[in-house]
Amino acid sequence: MQEIAEKYQVKQETLLDFSANINPLGMPSSLQQKLVTSIQKLAHYPDIRYRKLKEAIAKFHQLPQQDIYLGNGAAEVIFNLAQVLKLSQLLLLAPTFMEYEGAFRNYDTVFSYYLLAPHNFQVDVADLIAYAKKEKVTGICLCNPNNPTGQVIAKKDLLILLDFCRQKKISLIIDEAFIDFTPLEENSMISELANYQELFIIRSLTKMFAIPGLRLGYLLTSNQNILKQMEMITVPWHINTFAEIAGREVLKNPDFIKETQNYVKEEREFLVENLQKFKPILKVFPSEVNYLFLAYQGVTCLQERLLEKGVLVRKCDSFRGLSAGFYRIAVRSRVENMALLQALEEVLCEE
Ligand SMILES: Cc1ncc(COP(=O)(O)O)c(C=O)c1O
């Protein structure tokens, strides 16, 4: 956001930011209070082994504490995992969260499995497996839900993929950074961790609990060998005291996640319904998360046009596999969503 504000010389504070996929309810108020009252704790080092935080995560997921590796955001997990795994031949979706390519390209040859607009950017698992066989990959990495498309791969398909990976001894990395915006139990692969040591699940707390500036994520795997190697390359005290407090606090409150899911579903449906009136120049793809993926057929840059109205959306042409004309918008509050629709109306009328 800062970069765009600087580029177009607009004041950041005046922009309505639909470019970041953060919980529209913001940070839980209990967390805000906890952080304010914990300020004195910054005068001490955090526990170097983060036992209480790991205990909270283990309890939340009903997993052994030893299966958890903490990260300064999921981003740190991704880069450290890439460094340790050294997969040599890795299959990535395209488009997907771009940091994967950045992290793994240093160690591996990256193969892109291109998702297609006519298929709503959905993953066809049988086709993906055929591609993985053809390229003889040693690792597959998927974001579920995917970013920027908002698509979810059904658990039954992931189980087929997991079976294939197990037979071929392929490492499977699943990024579930946005999975808690969808009904959790249905889609998460956490239940399979004990069954396959080469399964790596990445989670983030920065989106659901609106703490991207605080940074906290983690890796879940039963592969103790990889976890040990990751600990060896990790800088001591990489999780700051506030992030440690935040993790322990937010995981106590699953009701906040449920409340968010309901809120996001309602607002997403409101946006989808109202965006239909801009068809065919603007197409909205199906999504199950807190953001929507759009294809715009106009000749101008929708991001620039909306900026003139004080609204910032994410232009997606920098994602591998996407050309100009694709945009991502966050699901926000009703008032903000209405402001976005109004801005779109004005911009598209002028087209
Ligand atoms: C799919 C996905 N995974 C991971 C991340 C990084 O999350 P964190 O803020 O925890 O580093 C992002 C950030 O946008 C993301 O989209």
The ligand as an SDF file (V2000), in Angstrom:
LIG
                    3D

 16 16  0  0  0  0  0  0  0  0999 V2000
   -0.8680  -17.9670    0.7820 C   0  0  0  0  0  0  0  0  0  0  0  0
   -0.0270  -17.1700    1.7070 C   0  0  0  0  0  0  0  0  0  0  0  0
    0.8080  -17.7950    2.5380 N   0  0  0  0  0  0  0  0  0  0  0  0
    1.5820  -17.1040    3.4100 C   0  0  0  0  0  0  0  0  0  0  0  0
    1.5630  -15.7350    3.4450 C   0  0  0  0  0  0  0  0  0  0  0  0
    2.4770  -15.0090    4.3940 C   0  0  0  0  0  0  0  0  0  0  0  0
    1.8290  -14.8350    5.6210 O   0  0  0  0  0  0  0  0  0  0  0  0
    2.5440  -14.1440    6.8600 P   0  0  0  0  0  0  0  0  0  0  0  0
    1.9910  -12.7700    6.9800 O   0  0  0  0  0  0  0  0  0  0  0  0
    2.1670  -15.0090    8.0290 O   0  0  0  0  0  0  0  0  0  0  0  0
    4.0080  -14.1540    6.6010 O   0  0  0  0  0  0  0  0  0  0  0  0
    0.7120  -15.0340    2.5930 C   0  0  0  0  0  0  0  0  0  0  0  0
    0.6650  -13.5540    2.6250 C   0  0  0  0  0  0  0  0  0  0  0  0
   -0.0540  -12.9220    1.9230 O   0  0  0  0  0  0  0  0  0  0  0  0
   -0.0990  -15.7630    1.7060 C   0  0  0  0  0  0  0  0  0  0  0  0
   -0.9210  -15.1490    0.8470 O   0  0  0  0  0  0  0  0  0  0  0  0
  1  2  1  0
  2  3  1  0
  2 15  2  0
  3  4  2  0
  4  5  1  0
  5  6  1  0
  5 12  2  0
  6  7  1  0
  7  8  1  0
  8  9  2  0
  8 10  1  0
  8 11  1  0
 12 13  1  0
 12 15  1  0
 13 14  2  0
 15 16  1  0
M  END
$$$$
